[in-house]
Amino acid sequence: HVSRQGEKLYNRSPRITQAPAAMLLLFVAGISAASAAVVATAARAQIEVHMCHDKVQFGVPNTLAPLDVDATPAARKLMARVANGKLYRVEVPQPNGTTAAFSEVHVWGSAYEMGYAQGKLLGARLVDFQSAVWKYLEGQVVHGEPEWVPSWLRELVADVGLDVALDLTELATRRFSGDHFYDEMRGMADGAGGDYQLAVRIHMLAGLTQGHCSSFGAWGSATHDGRVLSMRALDWDMDGPFRQHAQVTVYHGSAARGTLSFASVGFTGFVGGLTGLNEKGVSITEIGVSYPDASWGVQSRIGVPFIFVLRDILQFDATRAAGLARMRDAMRTCDLILGVADREAYNAVQYSFSNFYVIGSTNLRPVNATWHFPIVDTVYHGMDWLCPAYNYVLGTQLKKNHGTLTAASVVRDVAGVTRSGDVHIAVYDNEAVDLYVSFAAPDKGTPTDRAYERRFTKYHGASLFGEQQQLLQ
């Protein structure tokens, strides 16, 4: 039955006629459960004793006062508006007398209308960025061996080329993904005059990469006043064009469509979820796992990209419980530590094709008395699953500040000292629905160029999600 379904997909997909039929059928069908278990068991036996070997290093506190956009309206400049969209440029003073800027985009309407508005607002910048991303990623995957690209993908690329490999990935994931993602990408391409299929391919690769990141959530006795605080630090690629196109995209929800308003922190033209907070105080975190242990089970190539799962949590889920249920019920794929917080608490999730385990402060995983010790009302992971150095530094800072944590002290004493979050970093005040965000310097070679070293921008949720749509005359 699976072979027949794969044959139908092959016959109706002219994009992939250069791919060998047998390879396509194997890719769509996947490995049988029995053989996959054997392969996974053998692989786990080899890698479960491996750990990342970074040295323990404590950074310096980030003493730069965050820029409050409500208190400093001049920092936020309206650059353009179209039907269903607005574009702002946010300028943030940085050390050494420099100023850096990022884009803030607001969109309303259906998925297609939101995408179209972004395309019209960003135009050639979006098209040029996607072209630059593709050229860069093609060079990295085809000619290099970046650690964030799975080995199986490199092998597939060597056989059929990057474009075909990602088209195969789309076929393997499309049925598990919501149409709204593709509608938004189609609208974006139509609005900007861009390449729709190129946008899809970039998102397929984004859904397969597993960056080294850090996250935590703290509440109750761990924080100054009991409120929930959470952090998501993205450590990924600092050499490509991403840092020049930092963006906060605010999607304004609609009761009629059953959607919530939310802010997605990422890059121009990116519709998935990496980092974000919604109007109900629900936030997301994510860490790629390169150093698992035997508890992780089997991975899969078939399922919904995790970037779509996280985006759907922001767009549709008003509680942590709903977000956890969405992860549980998803057709999961690769090894990840995902996280979701609301105004009550935070949970991390051991997330893979065959394993779903919800982690709280009383059942922390992995547990190690030296480098990953339990902390009351706190869940944390530094850079990876088995990563003693970063877990130790993050845990030490959280334990040191236990009972006194505020959003400001997280920015000062946790983010900077932990040294995680080079591309971007977000601190969430889930109770107040406030978002603190920092991006890497747009230019390489800038002193203090990593996001965790730089000045954060503070958004108040009431203002961010209360932005009014202005109808064009």
C-alpha positions in Angstrom: 0.0 0.0 0.0 2.8 2.4 0.9 4.6 1.6 -2.3 1.4 2.3 -4.4 1.0 5.6 -2.6 4.6 6.5 -3.3 4.3 5.5 -6.9 1.3 7.9 -7.3 3.3 10.7 -5.7 6.2 10.0 -8.1 4.0 9.9 -11.2 2.3 13.2 -10.4 5.3 15.2 -9.4 7.2 16.6 -12.4 9.7 18.4 -10.2 11.3 15.2 -9.1 11.5 13.2 -12.3 15.3 13.2 -12.0 15.1 11.2 -8.8 15.4 7.4 -9.0 12.0 5.8 -8.5 13.3 3.3 -6.0 14.8 6.0 -3.9 11.6 8.0 -3.9 9.5 5.0 -2.9 12.0 4.2 -0.1 12.0 7.8 1.1 8.2 8.1 1.1 7.7 4.7 2.6 10.4 5.1 5.2 12.1 2.3 7.0 10.0 -0.5 8.4 9.4 -0.3 12.1 11.4 -3.5 12.8 14.5 -2.5 10.7 14.3 1.1 12.1 14.4 -0.3 15.6 17.5 -2.4 14.8 19.3 0.6 13.1 18.3 2.9 16.0 19.4 0.5 18.7 22.8 0.0 17.0 23.2 3.7 16.6 22.2 4.5 20.1 24.7 1.9 21.5 27.4 3.9 19.8 26.4 7.4 20.6 24.9 7.2 24.1 28.3 7.5 25.7 29.2 10.6 23.6 28.8 14.1 25.1 29.6 17.5 23.8 32.9 18.5 25.2 32.8 22.3 25.5 34.7 23.7 28.5 32.9 25.3 31.4 33.0 29.0 30.8 31.1 31.7 32.6 30.5 34.9 30.6 29.9 38.4 31.9 26.6 39.9 33.0 24.7 41.8 30.4 24.3 45.2 32.1 22.8 47.0 29.1 19.4 48.3 30.0 16.8 46.9 27.6 15.2 49.4 25.1 11.5 49.7 26.1 9.7 50.5 22.8 6.7 51.9 24.7 8.9 54.3 26.6 11.0 55.2 23.5 8.6 55.5 20.6 11.2 57.3 18.4 13.1 54.0 18.1 10.3 52.5 16.1 9.8 54.0 12.7 6.9 53.2 10.3 8.5 52.4 7.0 5.5 51.2 4.9 1.9 50.0 5.1 -0.3 48.0 2.7 -3.6 46.4 2.9 -3.3 43.9 5.8 0.2 44.9 6.8 2.6 47.4 8.4 6.4 47.5 8.4 8.4 49.1 11.2 12.2 49.6 11.6 13.3 49.3 15.2 16.6 51.0 15.9 18.5 49.8 19.1 21.5 51.7 20.5 24.3 49.2 21.1 27.8 49.3 22.7 30.6 51.4 21.3 28.2 54.0 20.0 26.7 51.9 17.3 23.0 51.3 16.4 21.5 48.1 15.0 18.1 47.7 13.5 15.6 44.9 12.9 12.2 44.7 11.1 8.9 44.5 12.9 6.1 43.4 10.6 2.4 43.3 11.5 -0.1 41.3 9.4 -3.8 40.7 9.4 -6.3 38.5 7.4 -6.2 35.0 6.0 -3.0 33.1 5.7 -2.6 34.0 2.0 -3.4 37.7 2.8 -0.9 37.8 5.6 1.7 36.3 3.3 0.8 38.7 0.5 1.1 41.7 2.8 4.6 40.6 3.8 5.6 40.1 0.2 4.4 43.6 -0.7 6.0 45.2 2.3 9.4 43.5 1.9 9.5 43.1 -1.8 12.9 42.8 -3.3 14.5 42.5 0.1 12.6 39.2 0.7 13.4 37.9 -2.8 17.1 38.7 -2.5 17.3 37.2 1.0 15.7 33.9 -0.1 18.1 33.7 -3.0 21.1 34.4 -0.8 19.9 31.8 1.8 19.6 29.2 -1.0 23.0 29.9 -2.4 24.5 29.8 1.1 22.7 26.6 2.2 23.5 24.9 -1.1 27.2 25.6 -0.6 27.1 24.5 3.0 25.2 21.2 2.4 26.7 20.2 -0.9 30.3 21.3 -0.4 30.6 21.2 3.4 29.6 19.2 6.4 27.9 21.6 8.8 27.0 19.8 12.1 23.4 21.1 11.9 22.7 19.1 8.7 21.7 15.4 9.4 24.1 12.9 7.8 21.2 11.1 6.0 20.3 14.4 4.3 23.9 14.9 3.1 23.9 11.4 1.7 20.6 12.0 -0.1 21.9 15.3 -1.5 24.9 13.6 -2.8 22.7 11.1 -4.7 20.0 13.4 -6.1 21.0 17.1 -5.4 19.7 19.5 -2.8 16.6 20.7 -4.7 15.3 17.2 -5.3 16.2 16.1 -1.8 14.1 18.9 -0.3 11.2 18.2 -2.8 11.2 14.6 -1.5 11.1 16.0 2.0 8.1 18.1 1.1 6.3 15.0 -0.2 7.1 13.1 3.0 5.8 15.9 5.2 3.1 17.7 3.3 0.1 15.6 4.3 1.0 16.2 8.0 1.3 20.0 7.7 -1.4 22.6 7.7 -2.4 24.2 4.4 -2.0 27.7 6.0 1.8 27.5 5.9 1.8 26.9 2.2 -0.9 29.5 1.6 1.2 32.1 3.4 4.3 31.1 1.4 2.2 31.4 -1.8 0.9 34.8 -0.8 4.4 35.9 0.1 5.8 34.8 -3.3 2.9 36.5 -5.2 3.3 39.7 -3.2 7.0 40.0 -3.7 7.3 38.4 -7.1 9.4 35.6 -5.6 9.8 31.9 -6.1 7.2 29.9 -4.2 9.0 26.5 -4.5 12.3 28.0 -3.4 10.5 29.3 -0.2 9.1 25.8 0.4 12.5 24.2 0.0 14.1 26.6 2.5 11.5 25.8 5.0 11.9 22.0 4.5 15.6 22.4 5.3 14.9 24.6 8.3 12.6 21.8 9.6 15.4 19.3 9.4 18.2 21.3 11.0 19.0 20.9 14.7 20.8 23.9 16.1 22.5 24.0 19.5 20.3 26.1 21.7 19.4 26.6 25.3 16.2 27.1 27.2 14.6 27.2 30.7 11.4 28.0 32.5 11.1 29.1 36.2 8.0 29.8 38.3 6.7 29.7 41.9 9.5 29.7 44.4 12.2 30.2 41.7 11.1 33.7 40.7 10.9 37.0 42.6 7.0 37.1 42.7 6.1 33.6 41.6 5.4 34.5 38.0 6.5 32.3 35.1 9.6 33.4 33.3 11.1 31.5 30.3 14.0 31.9 27.9 14.9 30.6 24.5 18.4 31.1 23.1 19.1 30.3 19.4 22.7 29.2 18.7 23.0 28.4 15.0 24.7 29.9 11.9 26.6 33.1 12.3 28.2 33.1 8.9 25.2 33.1 6.5 22.9 36.0 5.6 20.4 35.4 8.4 21.8 37.9 10.8 21.2 40.7 8.3 17.5 40.0 8.1 16.3 39.7 11.8 12.6 40.2 12.1 9.7 40.1 14.6 6.5 39.2 12.8 3.3 39.9 14.6 0.3 37.9 13.4 -3.0 39.4 14.5 -5.5 36.7 15.2 -9.2 36.5 14.4 -11.9 35.0 16.6 -13.8 34.1 13.4 -10.8 32.1 12.2 -10.1 30.6 15.6 -6.6 32.1 15.7 -4.7 34.0 18.4 -2.4 36.9 18.0 1.3 36.1 18.4 4.8 37.4 17.8 7.3 35.1 16.0 11.0 36.0 16.3 13.1 34.9 13.3 14.0 36.0 9.9 12.4 37.8 6.9 10.1 35.4 4.9 10.2 32.7 7.6 6.7 31.3 8.4 7.7 28.5 10.8 8.0 28.8 14.6 11.5 29.1 16.2 10.9 31.6 19.0 7.7 33.3 20.0 5.0 34.4 22.4 1.2 34.6 22.0 -1.4 36.9 23.5 -2.3 34.3 26.1 1.2 34.2 27.5 2.1 30.9 25.8 5.7 30.8 24.7 7.8 28.2 22.9 11.4 26.9 23.1 13.5 24.5 21.1 16.9 22.7 21.2 18.3 20.3 18.6 19.7 17.1 20.1 23.0 15.9 18.7 24.1 14.0 21.8 21.1 11.8 22.9 21.2 8.8 25.2 19.5 5.5 24.9 16.1 6.9 26.1 15.4 8.7 22.8 14.3 5.8 20.6 13.8 6.1 16.9 13.8 9.1 14.6 11.8 9.3 11.4 11.9 11.2 8.1 8.1 11.2 7.7 6.0 13.6 9.7 5.3 17.3 10.4 8.3 19.6 10.5 8.8 20.8 14.1 8.8 24.4 13.0 5.2 24.0 12.0 4.3 22.3 15.3 5.7 25.2 17.3 4.1 27.8 15.0 0.7 26.1 15.5 1.1 26.2 19.3 1.5 30.0 19.1 -1.3 30.5 16.6 -4.0 28.1 18.1 -3.2 27.1 21.7 -4.2 29.3 24.7 -2.6 27.0 27.4 0.5 24.9 28.0 -1.7 21.8 28.2 -3.0 22.4 24.7 0.5 22.9 23.4 1.7 19.7 25.0 -1.3 17.8 23.5 -0.4 19.2 20.1 3.2 17.9 20.4 2.0 14.5 21.7 -0.5 14.0 18.8 1.9 15.3 16.1 3.5 12.9 13.6 6.9 13.6 15.2 10.2 13.3 13.4 13.7 14.1 14.8 15.2 14.4 18.3 14.4 17.7 19.9 14.0 19.2 23.3 10.9 21.4 22.8 9.3 23.5 25.5 6.1 25.4 26.2 5.2 27.8 29.0 2.1 29.6 30.0 1.1 31.7 33.1 1.2 28.6 35.3 4.4 26.8 34.6 6.9 25.5 32.0 7.5 22.0 30.6 10.2 20.7 28.4 9.5 17.7 26.2 11.8 14.9 25.1 10.4 14.9 21.5 11.2 12.2 18.9 9.3 9.9 16.5 9.0 7.1 19.1 9.3 9.0 22.3 7.3 11.7 24.0 8.2 12.5 27.6 7.0 15.6 29.5 9.7 17.0 31.8 8.9 19.1 34.9 11.0 20.2 37.8 10.3 17.0 39.8 11.2 14.6 36.9 14.1 16.4 35.3 15.9 14.5 32.4 18.8 13.8 32.1 19.7 13.9 35.8 23.3 14.3 36.9 24.3 15.4 40.4 27.3 17.3 39.1 26.2 19.0 35.8 22.4 18.7 35.5 20.9 18.9 39.0 17.2 19.4 39.8 16.2 22.9 40.9 12.8 23.5 42.5 10.2 25.0 40.2 12.7 25.1 37.3 13.4 23.1 34.1 16.5 23.9 32.1 18.6 22.5 29.3 21.9 24.0 28.0 22.9 23.5 24.4 22.0 19.8 24.1 20.9 16.7 26.1 24.3 15.4 27.1 26.2 18.7 27.4 27.8 19.0 30.8 29.5 22.3 30.4 26.5 24.4 29.3 24.0 22.6 31.5 26.3 23.2 34.5 26.7 27.0 33.8 23.0 27.5 33.1 22.0 25.5 36.2 24.5 27.3 38.4 23.1 30.7 37.4 19.5 29.6 37.9 20.4 28.1 41.3 22.4 31.2 42.3 19.4 33.5 41.4 16.7 31.1 42.7 13.9 33.0 44.4 15.0 36.4 43.0 14.6 35.9 39.2 12.9 38.7 37.2 12.9 39.2 33.5 15.6 41.9 34.0 17.8 39.6 36.0 17.4 36.8 33.5 18.7 39.2 30.8 21.6 40.4 33.1 22.6 37.3 35.1 21.5 34.3 33.1 21.6 35.1 29.3 25.0 36.8 29.2 26.7 34.6 31.8 25.5 31.4 30.1 26.9 32.5 26.7 24.1 30.9 24.7 22.0 32.7 22.1 24.4 34.0 19.5 21.9 34.4 16.6 19.0 35.6 18.8 17.6 35.2 22.3 14.2 35.8 23.8 13.2 36.2 27.4 9.5 35.8 28.1 7.5 37.3 31.0 4.6 34.9 30.6 2.4 36.6 33.3 2.7 40.1 31.9 2.9 38.8 28.3 6.1 40.8 27.8 8.8 39.9 25.3 12.5 40.8 25.6 14.5 40.0 22.4 18.0 40.5 21.2 19.6 39.8 17.8 23.2 39.3 16.6 24.9 42.2 15.1 24.1 42.4 11.4 27.8 42.6 10.4 30.5 40.0 11.2 33.4 41.3 13.1 31.4 43.7 15.2 32.6 43.8 18.8 30.1 42.1 21.1 28.3 40.7 18.0 26.5 37.8 19.7 22.8 38.4 20.6 23.4 37.6 24.3 26.0 40.3 24.6 23.8 43.1 23.1 21.0 45.4 24.2 17.6 43.7 24.4 14.4 45.3 23.1 11.4 45.0 25.4 7.9 44.7 24.0 4.8 45.0 26.1 2.2 42.4 24.9 -0.7 44.8 25.3 0.9 47.3 22.9 2.3 44.7 20.5 -0.9 42.8 20.0 -3.0 45.9 20.3 -1.5 47.4 17.1 -4.4 48.7 15.1 -4.9 47.9 11.4 -5.2 51.0 9.3 -7.4 50.6 6.3 -6.0 52.2 3.2 -8.2 54.7 1.4 
